[in-house]
Structures are given as C-alpha cells and as structure tokens.
C-alpha cells in the first residue's frame, strides 16, 4: 500500500502541478525593449524579439546578434481579498539573428526562446465550478521556441515567417501486483509513472513595409495553437482480504486542452520621422471566441470478480462531466510604445550591426522607453455555475538602457543593456450569482501584476 500511495501521489502531482494557458510573450512581452514599449513592435523589431513580434523584421538586422535576458513577474491577483494562488513566474529569454544574402537578396534567420526556470510545463485539472484566474493561472510556465526566416525582395518590403513550438505533457500511471488488505507491508505492488514532454507547432507570418520617411508599417498573423493533455491510469491486481482473493481492474482516462493560444492578427505602425524618436502603435485582434474549455473529459471504469458467495455491489461508472459552454468574446488590444534615444557621450564611431545601419554613431547612447496596453476582458459575467475570473487589464511600462557602440575592435557592432519595469492593474470586479444557493456565491476579484527584467544584446 505504501508503494501504491507513492504512485498515486505521483499521479496527483501530475494533475495538480499547475495549468498553462499561454506563454510569456503573450502576457508580458518578449525581451526588455518589447516589454518596456507595451509590445508595440510589429513594425519595429529587428533583433531576436522579431521572432515573436514580426518575423519579417529579422531582415532589418545588419549584423549577427546574440541576446539573453531574464524576467520575473509577481502576480498579486486576489479573490475576496485573499490570494488566489496564481504563482509568480520567471525565466530566461534569448535568441539570435543571422543575416546574409542569397543571389543578392538580403535574408536573415532567427531563433528565439523563453525557458521557465522552474519547469518546462505544468498542468492542472480543476472543476469548472472552482474559482480561478483563467487567463493568468501559470500562463508563463510553458516552453516557447520559434524559428523564422525573413527576406527583403524589394528595398521597401520585408517578408518573414516560421514555426513556433510549445511544450506540453502526456502522462501514464500504472499499478500492478497483489495487495494484502490486512497486512499492507506484505503487499507486492509494482508501479510505473511515465511523463513525456510533447511539442505542438504552429505557423506565424509577417510583412514589414517602409512608408517613406515616416517609418514602417507591419502586419503579423499567428495561427491558433492547442496543447492536448492526456492522462491515463490503470490499476490491475489482486486484493487479498483474510484469504479471500478479489481480482480488480480500475481504469481512468482524462483528456483536456492543457494550453490554448488564440489566433491573432496584428497591424502596427512605427513613426520614425524625427531622428532618435520612435512612436509605435499596434492593434491586435485576438480570437478568444474560439477558446476551448479547460475542463477535463474523464472516463472511469471499475471491474472486480469476487467469489460467488461474497456479496459485493460495484458502483456504476461515473457520468461524464457536463461542460458548460464558455462563450468568450473576441477582443481588440491597442498598444502604444515610445522610444527616444539620447546621445550621451563620446565621439562618432563607424558601427556595424543591428540598429546601427552601418553608419556613424556616438560611443554611448541612452534609450528611454514607455508603453501602455489596454486589454478588455473576453470573459462574460460568471453568473452561473462556472467561475472563470478575469478583469480588464491596464499595463503601464517604463524602460531604459545603455548602448555602447563599437566598444571593442572585436565587437564592431554594439553592446546593448536594456532594463524594463511593468505594472498591470486589474480593477476590481464584482460577480453576483443568479442562484442565491450557489456554493461559491457572490465574490470580488482584482489585483496587480509587476514584471521586472533585463536583456543584454551583442551585435557584431
């Protein structure tokens, strides 16, 4: 029985370790520059972050670029003035950009990843009646990887696309052997727990057009992605009760969607008319109406073959869960980002690498950034049996950095250090239930989210 308990605990750990809804770039931005400008980079990302914001922007890189960063988000979301169990999230982000030419046509290859530092994937099975922050409960706890290629077929046009990968979990649990009900320590049980990390691929496409001296216009498409979760449990053996042997078989299957990324279309503009100043505006359409319920579909079956003279009534198999339709709504997300580069010190240096355009730059530059995002909640009022908590989200961000242009002969581009701080405010919402006998009852929910981080980029 002790072995059985250990195996059962392992299965419960799989089922209760956390649940992923999406990934870090969707929630907090990708890289410090993107986070500090509210993610408004569909027309203005040419470093590793372009692998998320707009793969076409990779063609704007003029040199090899390597980036690595770290972010930590503290989620202070509350339910009835108590903590709601939404975990803090943190991890590494980074990537590279490799530009070149093929038959005279500029192209670039890019890789980018977000790696949570407390596990590659987490899952959770929760009853639909249980209150939880559906869109933020462990959203970051999932591995993200993207590989993209971009080309510039015309001087004013850049096209890019690639594949993004998400990681999910598939688990199997099995117990076999003989259990002695009166002498548990004499039981001989074998158990096996097997969990695999699987991946789902989805495409993303982008285009970036130079609008003369005004700047750039960008368009991005990200396809919907779903991570199916499968948990199978099987217990087969013999239960010995005072010499009476009862063969027993118990099977459990659970199927659900572990993470769902809605389809997205982004249109953005980057106004660069004034030297050193960039004003970016993005609008994202998010297809939340296609969101699939996270409620697990389970099947359980029990078989036993007791001796004919032993009266034993087996319970009926449990009925499948009746899943209440979600009816989430699509939403438009406006994003605003501003960057101003202050020429700090040093003489002019001829600089190669991304962001330098191969021209002369001062030795030290200081970029200052700010951003704002408004995300209207797609979740309808929860007046029935379900309790998917959400609220409108206002995100304000600030950032700064230091750019050292051609600091060494071995580094003909630049060394860039960026910092970001982000505050999200979710104003309190009050949910009033239609049924006064609802076991959760009326409740209040709201809170804040704080995200801090840094990114270092070397352009050669």
Secondary structure, DSSP 8 states (H G I E B T S, - for coil): -HHHHHHHHHHHHHHHS----S-HHHHH-SHHHHHHTTT--TTS--STTHHHH-GGGGGG--S-EEEEEEEEEEEEEEETTEE-----EEEEEEEEEEEEEETTEEEEEEEEEEEETT-SB------TTS-EETTTTTTT-B-EEEEEEEEEEETTEEEEEEEEEEEEEEEEEEEEEEEESS-GGG-EEEEEEEEEEEEEEEEEEEEEEE-TTSEEEEEEEE--EEEEEEEEEEEEEEEEETTEEEEEEEEEEEEEEEEEE--EEEEEEEE--STTEEEEEEEEEE-GGG------EEEEEEEEE--TTS--------------------EEEEEEEEEEEEEEEEEEEE--STTTTTSEEEEEEEEEEEEEEEE--------SS--EE---EEEEEEEEEEEEET-BTTB-SEEEEEEEEEEEEEEEEEE--SSTT-SS-SEEEEEEEEEEEEEEEEE-
